[in-house]
Amino acid sequence: MKKLFFIPFALLLGCSSLKNDSKLSPGDQLIKDIEILSSDAYMGRQTGTEGAEKARTYLISRLKAIGIKPYPGQANYESHFEFKPRNGTNAIKGINLIAAIPGKRAEAIVISAHYDHVGTRNNEIFNGADDNASGVSGLLQMAKYFAKKKPEHTLIFALFDAEEMGLQGAKAFVNNPPLNIENIKLNINMDMISRNDKNELYAAGSFLYPALKPYLISTNPNLKLMLGHDDPKLGRDDWTNQSDQGAFHAKGIPFIYFGVEDHKDYHKPTDEFQFIHQTFFKDAVNTIQQIVENIDKSKNLQTMFREKLISTKQ
């Protein structure tokens, strides 16, 4: 059993070596971020805990190092919200982190990943390397990439809290967005993208929004980009509402959810950094980044989703 232990906060920040960020290659920084976020020092990043607070401090430092700012008009990156848990009466406070790169157009693409996990249970730490330090690290790589080249559309980078408690951070965002919700044209959500024995990465969403299919192509021969897990007839194998993209879909906002099928360490204390597949993880993030760039360059993003095959409310 892995016992709890604590690292002084100052030492935690010191070992992150944020000052050396600019000297690392994108792939090296990607691996460094996931290793840090899934370390014992963050105590499983459960919403409302010291571990979650430490994660936010690290993430804010990374956003500043990358050079992207809070959404225009917002005082800082933090967006506070409250919700009542499924089993309990007392409200819980959550904090999303929202940054943005203004584009040439007002229409926005929200790129999201949840930074929370399930914390500690029975004196064991659930570090959540794949779930979802992987998606958060991928988001940071994309933020740095697009910060160096002005996108066509405004890109909002949303690090959501309380996904594990029922998509609460994403729900809070879509219920009180920092911009007119009509200007949010697409959500790209990443949740568990760092390990798969078959090198398979799923992109869910094109069954509901078929206009996305031409963009969902991987040019990496070592990665199999699979479409699926988005047909309501699949029941529990339909991932539409199983991560933060569900909150966007409920508002009629198209989405692409990138993730892998469950592995043996899903929601277990063994979801550790040492078990991620580093080459697959790098390939997955680079593929998602290329897809986002291709969609951003599209001139018909504003109109491609006018027609939907099925209702957005299930």
C-alpha positions in Angstrom: 0.0 0.0 0.0 1.3 3.5 -0.9 1.1 5.6 2.2 0.3 9.3 2.3 3.2 11.7 2.8 3.6 15.4 2.3 6.1 17.6 0.6 6.6 21.2 1.6 4.9 23.5 -0.9 8.0 25.6 -1.5 10.0 22.4 -2.4 7.1 21.3 -4.7 7.4 24.5 -6.7 11.1 24.4 -6.7 11.3 20.9 -8.2 8.9 21.9 -11.0 11.7 24.1 -12.5 9.3 26.4 -14.3 12.1 28.8 -15.2 13.5 26.1 -17.5 10.2 25.6 -19.3 11.4 27.5 -22.5 14.4 25.2 -22.8 12.4 22.0 -23.0 11.1 20.5 -26.2 7.2 20.2 -26.4 7.4 16.4 -25.9 9.7 16.7 -22.9 7.6 19.4 -21.3 4.5 17.2 -21.9 6.0 14.4 -20.0 7.3 16.6 -17.3 3.9 18.1 -16.7 2.1 14.8 -16.4 4.8 13.5 -14.1 4.5 16.5 -11.8 0.7 16.6 -11.7 0.4 12.9 -11.0 3.0 12.9 -8.2 2.1 12.1 -4.6 2.6 15.7 -3.6 -0.8 16.6 -5.2 -2.6 14.0 -3.1 -5.0 12.9 -5.9 -6.2 16.5 -6.7 -9.7 16.0 -5.2 -12.0 19.1 -5.5 -11.8 21.3 -2.4 -8.6 19.8 -1.0 -5.1 21.1 -0.5 -4.0 18.8 -3.3 -6.3 20.6 -5.8 -5.1 24.0 -4.5 -1.5 22.9 -5.2 -2.4 21.7 -8.7 -4.0 25.1 -9.4 -0.9 26.9 -8.3 1.2 24.8 -10.6 -1.2 25.2 -13.5 -1.4 29.0 -13.1 2.4 29.2 -13.0 2.5 27.2 -16.3 -0.1 29.3 -18.0 1.9 32.4 -17.1 5.1 30.8 -18.3 3.4 30.0 -21.6 2.3 33.6 -21.9 -1.5 33.2 -22.2 -3.8 35.4 -20.2 -7.2 35.1 -18.5 -10.2 35.5 -20.7 -10.4 39.2 -21.6 -12.3 41.1 -19.0 -11.6 38.6 -16.3 -9.4 39.6 -13.3 -7.6 36.3 -13.1 -7.7 32.7 -14.3 -9.9 31.5 -11.5 -13.6 31.0 -11.9 -15.4 30.0 -8.7 -18.6 28.0 -8.4 -20.5 26.0 -5.9 -22.5 22.8 -6.2 -24.2 20.2 -4.0 -22.6 16.7 -4.3 -24.5 13.6 -5.2 -24.3 12.3 -1.6 -24.4 15.2 0.8 -26.2 18.4 1.7 -23.4 20.8 2.1 -22.3 22.8 -0.9 -18.8 22.2 -2.3 -16.7 25.0 -3.8 -14.9 24.4 -7.0 -12.5 26.5 -9.1 -12.1 26.4 -12.9 -9.1 27.9 -14.6 -9.9 29.8 -17.8 -7.4 31.3 -20.2 -7.7 32.5 -23.8 -5.9 33.4 -26.9 -8.0 36.0 -28.9 -8.4 35.0 -32.5 -9.2 36.9 -35.6 -12.8 36.0 -35.2 -15.2 36.3 -32.3 -16.3 32.7 -32.6 -14.6 30.5 -30.1 -13.4 26.9 -29.7 -13.2 25.7 -26.1 -10.3 23.3 -25.5 -10.9 21.5 -22.1 -9.5 19.0 -19.7 -10.4 18.4 -16.0 -7.6 18.7 -13.5 -9.4 17.1 -10.5 -9.3 13.4 -9.6 -10.6 11.4 -6.6 -8.0 12.2 -4.0 -7.2 9.6 -1.3 -9.1 6.5 -0.1 -8.1 4.1 2.7 -4.8 5.9 3.0 -3.9 5.4 -0.6 -3.3 8.1 -3.2 -5.2 8.0 -6.5 -2.8 10.1 -8.6 -4.8 9.9 -11.8 -1.9 10.0 -14.3 -4.0 9.1 -17.2 -7.2 10.4 -15.6 -6.7 13.2 -16.1 -3.2 14.6 -15.7 -2.8 13.5 -19.3 -5.5 15.7 -20.8 -4.3 18.7 -18.7 -0.7 18.2 -19.9 -1.9 18.0 -23.5 -3.9 21.2 -23.1 -0.8 23.0 -21.8 1.2 21.9 -24.9 -1.5 23.2 -27.2 -1.7 26.4 -25.3 2.0 27.0 -25.8 1.7 26.0 -29.5 -1.1 28.4 -30.3 0.3 31.2 -28.2 3.1 31.5 -30.8 0.7 31.7 -33.8 -2.5 33.7 -33.8 -5.4 31.4 -34.4 -8.3 32.2 -36.7 -10.9 31.6 -33.9 -10.6 32.6 -30.3 -9.3 29.7 -28.3 -10.4 29.2 -24.8 -8.4 26.9 -22.6 -10.6 25.5 -19.8 -9.1 23.5 -16.9 -12.2 22.2 -15.2 -12.7 21.2 -11.6 -15.1 18.7 -10.2 -15.5 16.5 -13.3 -15.3 13.4 -11.0 -18.3 14.8 -9.0 -20.6 15.0 -12.0 -19.1 17.4 -14.6 -19.7 20.2 -12.2 -17.0 22.6 -13.5 -18.1 22.2 -17.1 -21.7 22.7 -16.1 -20.8 25.9 -14.2 -18.9 27.1 -17.3 -21.7 26.6 -19.8 -24.2 28.1 -17.4 -22.2 31.2 -16.9 -19.7 31.5 -19.7 -17.3 34.5 -20.0 -18.7 35.2 -23.5 -22.0 34.9 -25.4 -22.6 31.2 -25.5 -23.8 31.5 -29.1 -20.2 32.3 -30.0 -18.9 28.9 -28.6 -18.9 26.8 -31.8 -17.0 23.7 -30.6 -15.7 21.9 -27.6 -12.5 19.8 -27.8 -12.3 17.8 -24.6 -9.4 15.5 -23.5 -9.8 13.0 -20.8 -7.5 9.9 -20.6 -5.2 10.1 -23.6 -1.9 8.7 -22.4 -2.1 4.9 -22.6 -3.5 2.2 -24.8 -2.0 -1.2 -25.6 -3.3 -1.1 -29.2 -2.2 2.5 -29.8 -5.9 3.4 -30.3 -7.2 6.9 -29.6 -10.9 7.5 -29.9 -12.6 10.6 -31.2 -16.2 10.7 -30.1 -18.7 13.2 -31.5 -18.9 12.7 -35.3 -22.0 10.4 -35.0 -23.9 13.4 -33.6 -22.1 16.0 -35.6 -21.1 14.4 -38.9 -19.6 17.6 -40.3 -16.6 16.8 -38.1 -15.7 13.6 -39.8 -13.4 15.1 -42.5 -11.2 16.6 -39.8 -10.8 13.4 -37.8 -7.8 12.0 -39.6 -4.4 11.0 -38.2 -1.3 11.2 -40.4 0.7 9.3 -37.7 1.1 5.7 -38.9 1.8 4.6 -35.3 -1.5 5.9 -33.9 -4.9 4.5 -34.8 -7.5 7.3 -34.6 -10.9 5.6 -34.0 -14.3 7.0 -34.4 -17.1 5.8 -32.1 -18.5 5.6 -28.6 -21.0 8.3 -29.5 -24.1 6.5 -30.6 -26.9 6.6 -28.0 -27.8 3.0 -28.9 -24.6 1.9 -27.3 -25.9 2.6 -23.8 -23.0 2.6 -21.3 -20.5 2.5 -24.2 -21.8 5.9 -25.4 -19.3 8.4 -24.0 -21.3 11.5 -24.9 -22.1 12.4 -21.4 -19.3 10.7 -19.5 -16.9 13.6 -19.4 -17.0 17.4 -19.6 -18.1 17.4 -23.3 -21.6 16.3 -22.0 -22.2 19.7 -20.5 -21.5 21.4 -23.9 -23.6 18.9 -25.8 -26.6 19.6 -23.4 -26.4 23.2 -24.6 -26.4 22.2 -28.3 -22.6 22.9 -28.7 -20.8 20.4 -30.9 -17.9 18.5 -29.4 -15.1 16.1 -30.0 -14.0 14.0 -27.1 -10.6 12.4 -27.3 -9.9 9.5 -25.0 -8.9 5.9 -24.6 -10.9 2.9 -23.5 -10.7 2.0 -19.8 -7.6 0.1 -18.8 -6.9 -2.0 -15.7 -5.8 0.9 -13.6 -8.8 3.1 -14.3 -9.9 4.8 -11.0 -7.3 2.8 -9.1 -4.3 3.9 -7.1 -2.2 2.2 -9.8 -3.0 4.9 -12.4 0.6 6.2 -12.1 3.0 8.1 -14.2 5.2 5.0 -14.6 2.5 3.2 -16.5 1.7 5.8 -19.2 2.8 5.0 -22.7 5.1 8.0 -23.4 5.4 7.6 -27.2 1.6 7.0 -27.6 0.9 10.0 -25.4 3.1 12.3 -27.4 1.6 11.0 -30.7 -1.9 11.4 -29.3 -1.4 15.1 -28.2 0.3 16.0 -31.5 -2.6 14.4 -33.5 -5.2 16.3 -31.5 -3.3 19.5 -31.9 -3.1 19.0 -35.6 -6.9 18.4 -35.8 -7.6 21.5 -33.7 -5.4 23.5 -36.0 -7.1 22.2 -39.1 -10.6 23.0 -37.7 -9.4 26.4 -36.6 -8.4 27.2 -40.2 -11.8 26.1 -41.5 -13.8 29.0 -43.0 -17.1 27.3 -42.5 -16.9 26.5 -38.7 -19.7 29.0 -38.1 -22.1 27.2 -40.4 -21.0 23.6 -40.5 -23.2 22.6 -37.5 -26.4 24.2 -38.5 -27.9 20.8 -39.3 -27.8 18.0 -36.7 -28.8 14.4 -37.3 -30.3 13.9 -33.9 -31.5 16.0 -31.0 -28.8 17.5 -28.8 -30.8 16.5 -25.7 -31.0 12.9 -24.6 
